């Protein structure tokens, strides 16, 4: 990890994606890539590692290296559920694991289609019905029915899926911040980009050059994007400017262009909904049936029950409960609920403010008629702010209201969001540490270059004199003792010269060629092994026998 990558990790460690890829070098060493999502929702390469195999021991070593380099564990870690990923829980103790839903859907036919035969389609229907359950009681009930109905799949389901149910069942994953990530497709895309520049017989030096070029392209694009957003231009008047002018102005100041566009879309979509206030004891239908794919793909579908939201914030803290209905004929079946705790704290059954960190369209509709609901920029996680505003005093920002009664009730008050209604994301303290690391790396790099010039041109005296003057001047300015200057501002950074590698002597490992055909595939895990092929009868087309033993002859 470079200093820039460490800084990116510390700034966006709330969601980290990881995947391994093969055939990037002639030594058949798997390449492990770690990605983070920045405030422009772009993928950033934050770590990479080469290992000899894909065992648990190798994976533990990689995770330990990232933890030692950054001194922080990811909040959410997205993987493809490889068996070696069991090491995650041993190294990242407090990290919430998410398993790629695409890999789960791909593994089902590989492991169960031959066992179920004609029943496979019905099984997939029931499996998605269970997986998309929006409350734990309903999930366990449907899981029990699934294993009883398809008893020949129970061994695989209980061995490969049930122990890690918190990582893929929607009733568990809907309550955490994932930045909208459901799969490892971002890492797969990066794998494809890297492999376009490499061949199976590329050297490790070639691989390092490609990775360096990728890091350079990411940084260059980020600088260009910042420059483009600074250029002012007259935009088209949006619904947000008409209905929520104050809110739109505050969001334009703090949010990155991509997130600002997402919020403006939510403002525009709020016109398709109607809101009505309801009582606490309202009856709701908990049997949400999404049996074709994953419930996350249906934005209008409920992700959590009203009773679960009330339990999350506490019934005594509630001020209002709203029922949101869609006026479009094709979406009338979708009904949402919003619980309002205070003017800047709410939960919606779409869970957009928790899983994506975006204020949803349903809440914008409630703001227009509620005597309590308002908006303050703290409701959006600081990881979506532009870089200049991430360390600003957002508490001092005034709360904006749309309804006149709400303005009279809460105008001028200083409010802090309820912790249960705000997603857990990056810590501001670690973000400051990341900036210090970047500055330290920049200054240290210039210092080394200056020292090399001074030694080569025999001008050490000039440099030493200037450094002593610089240190003495700042000692007087800061009024600190002489012995505490070094690393005063950066206590977390320690430079160990004895442990440095001799970089010019690093080379490619020795190649040991074995007899016979070279291996072209990696070893498959137990969950990926295909079942033994069965006979298929040429007469009747059924499996289990051949045409010589067919009873139809």
C-alpha positions in Angstrom: 0.0 0.0 0.0 1.3 3.4 -1.0 0.8 6.5 1.3 -2.0 7.7 -1.0 -3.7 4.3 -0.7 -3.4 4.3 3.1 -5.0 7.7 3.1 -7.8 6.6 0.9 -8.4 3.5 3.1 -8.7 5.7 6.2 -11.0 8.1 4.4 -13.4 5.5 3.0 -12.9 2.4 5.1 -16.7 2.1 5.7 -17.1 -0.1 2.6 -14.2 -2.2 1.2 -14.6 -4.7 -1.6 -12.2 -7.6 -2.2 -11.7 -10.3 -4.9 -8.9 -12.5 -6.2 -7.9 -13.0 -9.8 -5.5 -15.4 -11.6 -3.5 -15.4 -14.9 -1.9 -12.0 -14.3 1.7 -13.3 -14.2 3.9 -16.2 -15.3 4.4 -17.4 -11.8 0.7 -18.3 -11.3 0.4 -16.1 -8.2 -3.1 -15.0 -7.5 -3.6 -11.2 -7.3 -5.8 -9.9 -4.5 -7.4 -6.4 -5.0 -9.1 -4.2 -2.4 -11.4 -1.4 -3.6 -13.1 1.5 -1.8 -15.9 3.8 -2.9 -15.0 7.5 -2.8 -17.3 10.5 -2.3 -17.9 10.6 -6.1 -19.1 7.0 -5.9 -16.0 6.0 -8.0 -13.9 2.8 -7.3 -10.5 3.5 -5.8 -7.8 0.9 -5.6 -6.6 1.0 -1.9 -4.5 -2.2 -1.6 -3.1 -5.1 -3.7 -1.3 -8.3 -2.8 0.4 -11.2 -4.5 0.3 -14.6 -2.8 1.4 -18.2 -3.6 -2.1 -19.7 -3.1 -5.6 -19.0 -2.0 -5.6 -20.7 1.3 -6.8 -19.4 4.7 -3.3 -18.8 5.9 -2.4 -16.6 2.8 -5.7 -14.7 3.2 -5.0 -14.1 6.9 -1.5 -12.7 6.0 -3.0 -10.2 3.5 -5.6 -9.0 6.0 -3.0 -8.7 8.8 -0.8 -6.6 6.5 -3.7 -4.2 5.6 -4.6 -3.9 9.3 -1.0 -3.2 10.4 -0.6 -0.6 7.6 -3.9 1.3 8.4 -4.5 0.4 12.0 -8.3 0.3 11.3 -10.7 -2.4 10.3 -13.3 -1.9 7.5 -16.9 -1.4 8.7 -18.3 -3.5 5.9 -16.3 -6.0 3.8 -17.8 -7.3 0.6 -16.4 -10.6 -0.8 -17.5 -13.5 -3.1 -17.9 -15.9 -0.2 -14.7 -17.9 -1.1 -14.0 -20.6 1.6 -10.6 -18.8 2.4 -12.6 -15.8 3.4 -13.2 -17.5 6.7 -10.1 -15.7 7.8 -12.0 -12.3 7.7 -13.7 -12.9 11.0 -10.4 -13.9 12.6 -8.5 -10.7 11.6 -11.3 -8.2 11.1 -13.2 -8.9 14.3 -15.6 -6.0 14.3 -16.2 -6.0 10.5 -19.6 -6.8 9.0 -19.3 -9.2 6.1 -21.4 -9.0 2.9 -21.4 -11.9 0.4 -21.8 -11.1 -3.3 -25.4 -11.9 -4.3 -24.4 -12.6 -7.9 -22.0 -15.3 -6.8 -24.7 -16.9 -4.6 -27.1 -17.0 -7.6 -24.4 -18.5 -9.8 -23.5 -21.2 -7.2 -27.1 -22.4 -6.8 -27.4 -24.1 -10.3 -23.8 -25.5 -10.0 -24.5 -27.3 -6.8 -28.3 -28.0 -6.8 -29.7 -28.2 -10.3 -28.6 -31.8 -10.8 -30.1 -32.9 -7.5 -33.4 -31.2 -8.0 -34.0 -31.8 -11.7 -37.5 -30.6 -12.7 -38.0 -29.1 -9.2 -35.1 -26.6 -9.6 -37.3 -23.7 -10.8 -39.7 -24.1 -7.9 -36.7 -24.2 -5.5 -35.3 -21.0 -6.9 -38.7 -19.4 -6.5 -38.9 -20.5 -2.8 -35.3 -19.6 -2.1 -35.6 -16.0 -3.2 -38.9 -15.8 -1.3 -36.9 -16.8 1.8 -33.9 -14.6 1.1 -36.0 -11.5 0.5 -37.9 -11.7 3.8 -37.9 -8.4 5.5 -38.1 -9.6 9.1 -36.1 -12.3 10.9 -39.1 -14.3 12.1 -40.4 -14.7 8.6 -37.0 -15.6 7.3 -36.5 -18.4 9.8 -40.0 -19.7 9.1 -39.5 -19.8 5.3 -36.0 -21.3 5.7 -37.4 -24.2 7.7 -40.1 -24.8 5.1 -37.4 -24.7 2.4 -35.2 -27.3 3.9 -38.1 -29.6 4.6 -39.6 -29.3 1.2 -36.3 -29.9 -0.7 -34.6 -32.3 1.7 -32.0 -33.3 -0.9 -30.6 -29.7 -0.8 -30.4 -29.5 3.0 -26.8 -30.6 3.2 -25.6 -27.8 0.9 -27.9 -25.1 2.3 -26.9 -25.8 5.9 -23.2 -26.1 5.1 -22.6 -23.3 2.6 -25.3 -20.7 3.2 -27.0 -20.9 6.6 -23.9 -20.3 8.8 -23.3 -17.0 7.0 -26.9 -16.0 6.7 -26.2 -12.5 8.1 -24.0 -11.8 5.1 -26.6 -12.4 2.4 -30.2 -12.5 3.8 -31.9 -9.1 3.3 -33.5 -9.0 6.7 -29.9 -8.6 8.1 -28.1 -6.6 5.4 -30.8 -3.9 5.1 -29.8 -2.3 8.4 -26.2 -1.3 7.5 -24.6 1.2 5.3 -23.3 -0.4 2.0 -23.2 2.7 -0.3 -25.6 0.7 -2.5 -23.1 -2.1 -3.0 -24.6 -5.6 -3.4 -21.9 -7.4 -5.5 -18.2 -7.6 -6.2 -18.8 -6.5 -9.8 -16.6 -3.4 -9.3 -13.6 -5.6 -8.5 -14.4 -7.9 -11.4 -14.4 -4.9 -13.7 -11.0 -3.8 -12.4 -9.7 -7.3 -12.9 -10.8 -7.1 -16.5 -9.1 -3.8 -17.0 -5.8 -5.1 -15.6 -5.9 -8.3 -17.6 -6.3 -6.3 -20.8 -2.8 -4.9 -20.2 -1.2 -8.2 -19.1 -0.7 -11.7 -20.4 -0.5 -15.0 -18.6 3.3 -14.9 -19.0 3.8 -11.3 -17.8 6.5 -10.7 -15.1 5.8 -9.2 -11.7 7.5 -6.0 -12.8 4.9 -5.7 -15.7 2.1 -6.3 -13.2 3.5 -3.6 -10.8 3.7 -1.1 -13.7 0.1 -1.7 -14.7 -1.1 -1.2 -11.1 0.9 2.0 -10.8 -0.6 3.2 -14.1 -4.1 2.4 -12.8 -3.4 4.4 -9.6 -2.2 7.3 -11.6 -5.3 7.2 -13.9 -7.6 7.2 -10.8 -5.8 10.2 -9.3 -5.8 12.1 -12.6 -9.5 11.5 -13.2 -10.3 12.6 -9.6 -8.4 15.9 -10.2 -10.1 16.4 -13.5 -13.5 15.8 -11.9 -12.8 18.3 -9.2 -11.8 20.9 -11.8 -14.9 20.3 -13.9 -17.2 20.7 -11.0 -15.6 24.0 -10.1 -16.6 25.5 -13.4 -19.9 27.3 -12.9 -22.6 27.1 -15.5 -26.3 27.8 -15.6 -28.3 24.6 -15.1 -31.8 23.7 -15.9 -34.3 24.7 -13.2 -35.2 21.5 -11.3 -38.1 20.4 -9.1 -35.7 20.8 -6.1 -35.3 24.5 -6.9 -39.0 25.0 -7.0 -40.2 23.0 -4.0 -37.1 22.8 -1.8 -35.0 25.9 -2.7 -33.2 26.2 0.7 -32.5 22.5 0.9 -31.2 22.4 -2.6 -28.9 25.4 -1.9 -27.4 23.6 1.2 -26.9 20.4 -0.7 -25.2 22.2 -3.6 -22.7 23.6 -1.1 -21.8 20.3 0.6 -22.5 17.3 -1.7 -20.5 16.0 -4.6 -22.2 16.3 -8.0 -23.1 12.7 -8.2 -24.8 12.5 -4.9 -26.4 15.9 -5.5 -27.9 14.6 -8.7 -29.3 11.6 -6.8 -30.9 13.8 -4.2 -32.5 16.0 -6.9 -33.9 12.9 -8.5 -35.4 12.0 -5.1 -36.9 15.4 -4.8 -38.5 15.1 -8.3 -39.8 11.6 -7.6 -41.6 12.7 -4.4 -44.4 14.2 -6.5 -45.6 10.6 -7.3 -46.5 9.9 -3.7 -49.1 10.8 -1.2 -48.6 10.8 2.6 -51.2 10.3 5.4 -50.6 10.2 9.1 -51.4 6.9 10.9 -51.5 5.6 14.4 -48.9 3.3 16.1 -51.1 0.2 16.1 -51.7 0.1 12.4 -51.9 -3.4 10.8 -49.3 -4.0 8.1 -48.8 -6.9 5.7 -45.4 -8.6 6.5 -45.6 -11.2 3.7 -43.8 -9.3 1.1 -43.3 -11.8 -1.8 -40.4 -11.0 -4.1 -39.6 -14.3 -5.8 -37.9 -13.2 -9.0 -34.4 -11.9 -8.2 -33.2 -9.8 -5.3 -35.4 -7.4 -3.4 -32.7 -4.7 -3.6 -33.2 -4.3 -7.3 -36.8 -3.2 -6.6 -36.4 0.3 -5.2 -40.2 0.6 -4.5 -40.3 -2.5 -2.4 -40.3 -2.3 1.4 -37.0 -3.4 3.0 -38.1 -3.5 6.6 -41.3 -3.7 8.7 -42.8 -0.7 10.6 -42.6 -2.6 13.9 -38.9 -3.1 13.4 -38.3 0.6 12.8 -40.3 1.5 15.9 -38.2 -1.0 17.9 -35.0 0.5 16.5 -35.8 4.1 17.6 -38.0 3.4 20.6 -41.7 4.0 20.8 -41.4 6.8 23.3 -39.1 8.8 20.9 -41.7 8.8 18.1 -43.4 12.0 17.0 -45.2 10.9 13.8 -45.8 7.9 11.6 -46.7 8.4 8.0 -48.0 6.0 5.4 -46.7 6.7 1.9 -48.7 5.5 -1.2 -47.7 5.6 -4.8 -50.3 7.3 -7.2 -49.0 5.5 -10.3 -51.3 2.5 -11.1 -48.5 0.0 -11.7 -46.9 0.8 -8.3 -50.0 1.1 -6.1 -49.1 -2.3 -4.5 -46.0 -0.7 -2.9 -46.7 1.0 0.4 -44.0 2.5 2.7 -44.0 3.8 6.2 -41.9 6.7 7.8 -41.3 7.2 11.5 -40.3 10.7 12.4 -38.3 11.1 15.7 -37.4 14.8 15.5 -37.0 17.4 12.7 -33.8 15.8 11.4 -34.2 12.1 12.4 -36.4 9.6 10.6 -36.5 6.0 9.3 -38.2 4.9 6.1 -39.1 1.4 5.1 -37.1 1.8 1.9 -34.0 2.2 4.1 -32.4 4.5 1.6 -31.0 6.8 4.3 -29.3 3.9 6.0 -28.0 1.6 3.2 -27.2 4.4 0.7 -26.9 7.5 2.9 -29.4 9.4 0.7 -32.5 11.2 1.9 -35.4 9.3 0.1 -38.2 10.6 -2.0 -40.8 9.5 0.6 -39.3 11.8 3.2 -39.4 14.8 0.8 -43.1 14.2 0.4 -43.6 14.1 4.2 -41.6 17.3 4.6 -44.2 19.2 2.6 -47.1 18.4 4.9 -45.5 17.5 8.3 -45.4 19.9 11.2 -42.2 18.2 12.5 -40.1 16.9 9.5 -37.2 19.1 8.3 -33.7 18.9 6.8 -30.2 19.5 8.0 -27.1 18.5 6.2 -26.1 16.2 9.1 -28.7 13.8 7.7 -26.4 13.0 4.8 -23.1 11.1 5.8 -20.0 13.3 5.6 -18.4 10.7 3.3 -20.6 12.2 0.5 -19.4 15.7 1.1 -16.9 17.6 -1.2 -13.4 17.5 0.2 -13.5 21.2 1.2 -16.5 20.7 3.5 -15.7 17.3 5.1 -14.2 19.0 8.2 -16.6 21.9 8.4 -18.9 22.6 11.3 -22.1 21.1 10.0 -23.8 21.4 13.3 -23.9 25.2 12.9 -25.9 24.8 9.7 -29.6 25.9 10.2 -32.4 23.4 9.8 -34.6 23.9 6.7 -38.3 23.4 6.7 -41.0 23.4 4.0 -44.2 23.4 6.1 -45.0 26.8 7.7 -46.1 25.2 11.0 -42.8 23.3 11.3 -40.9 26.6 10.8 -42.8 28.2 13.7 -42.3 25.2 16.0 -38.5 24.5 15.4 -37.0 27.6 13.8 -33.6 28.6 15.2 -33.1 25.3 17.2 -29.7 23.5 17.2 -30.5 19.8 16.5 -28.4 16.6 16.4 -29.7 13.5 14.6 -30.8 10.4 16.5 -27.9 7.8 16.2 -30.4 5.1 15.2 -31.4 7.1 12.1 -27.9 7.9 10.8 -25.7 5.2 9.0 -22.4 4.3 10.6 -19.7 5.5 8.2 -16.2 7.0 8.3 -14.9 8.6 11.5 -13.8 12.3 11.2 -10.8 11.7 13.4 -9.4 9.0 11.1 -10.0 11.3 8.1 -7.8 13.9 9.7 -5.2 11.3 10.3 -5.4 10.3 6.7 -4.7 13.9 5.6 -1.7 14.0 7.9 -0.3 10.8 6.4 -0.6 12.3 2.9 1.2 15.5 4.0 3.9 13.5 5.8 4.5 11.3 2.7 4.8 14.4 0.5 7.2 16.2 2.8 9.2 13.1 3.4 9.6 12.4 -0.3 10.8 15.9 -1.0 13.2 15.6 2.0 14.7 12.4 0.6 15.1 14.0 -2.8 16.7 17.1 -1.4 19.1 15.0 0.7 20.2 13.0 -2.3 21.0 16.2 -4.2 22.8 17.7 -1.3 25.1 14.6 -1.0 25.7 14.3 -4.7 26.7 18.0 -5.1 28.5 18.2 -1.8 26.2 20.9 -0.4 25.1 19.2 2.8 26.2 22.2 4.9 23.7 24.5 3.2 20.9 22.1 3.7 21.8 21.4 7.4 22.0 25.1 8.1 18.6 25.7 6.5 17.0 22.8 8.4 18.4 24.0 11.8 17.1 27.5 11.1 13.7 26.1 10.2 13.5 23.9 13.3 14.7 26.7 15.6 12.2 29.2 14.2 9.3 26.8 14.7 10.4 25.9 18.2 10.1 29.5 19.2 6.7 29.9 17.5 5.3 26.8 19.2 7.1 27.3 22.5 7.9 23.6 22.9 10.9 21.9 24.5 13.8 21.0 22.1 13.5 17.3 22.5 9.9 16.9 21.3 10.1 18.3 17.8 10.4 15.2 15.7 7.0 13.7 14.7 5.2 16.1 17.1 2.3 16.5 14.7 2.3 12.9 13.5 2.5 10.5 16.5 0.9 7.7 14.5 3.7 7.6 11.9 7.0 5.8 12.7 9.8 5.4 10.2 11.9 2.3 10.8 15.0 2.6 8.7 16.3 -0.8 9.9 13.3 -2.6 8.4 13.4 -1.0 5.0 13.8 -3.3 1.9 16.5 -2.6 -0.6 14.3 -1.6 -3.4 16.8 -1.8 -6.3 17.5 -5.4 -5.5 13.9 -6.6 -5.8 13.4 -8.9 -8.7 11.1 -11.6 -10.1 11.1 -14.9 -8.3 12.9 -17.9 -9.7 10.8 -20.0 -12.1 10.7 -23.8 -11.4 9.3 -25.6 -14.4 7.6 -29.0 -13.7 7.3 -31.9 -16.1 4.1 -32.5 -18.0 1.3 -30.1 -19.1 1.4 -26.8 -17.2 -1.5 -26.0 -14.9 -4.0 -23.6 -16.4 -6.7 -23.5 -13.7 -6.7 -22.9 -10.0 -7.8 -25.4 -7.5 -11.6 -25.2 -7.0 -13.1 -25.0 -3.5 -15.4 -27.6 -2.1 -18.5 -25.5 -2.9 -17.4 -25.0 -6.5 -16.7 -28.6 -7.5 -19.2 -29.9 -10.0 -21.0 -33.1 -9.3 -20.0 -36.3 -11.0 -21.4 -36.5 -14.5 -24.3 -39.0 -14.8 -25.3 -41.1 -17.8 -28.0 -39.6 -20.1 -30.1 -42.0 -22.0 -30.2 -41.4 -25.8 -33.6 -43.0 -26.1 -35.7 -41.4 -23.4 -33.4 -38.4 -22.5 -33.5 -39.1 -18.7 -30.4 -39.3 -16.5 -29.1 -42.2 -14.4 -28.9 -44.9 -17.2 -27.8 -45.3 -20.8 -29.8 -46.5 -23.8 -28.7 -50.2 -23.3 -30.5 -50.3 -20.0 -33.5 -48.2 -20.9 -36.9 -49.7 -20.0 -38.5 -48.1 -23.0 -36.7 -50.3 -25.5 
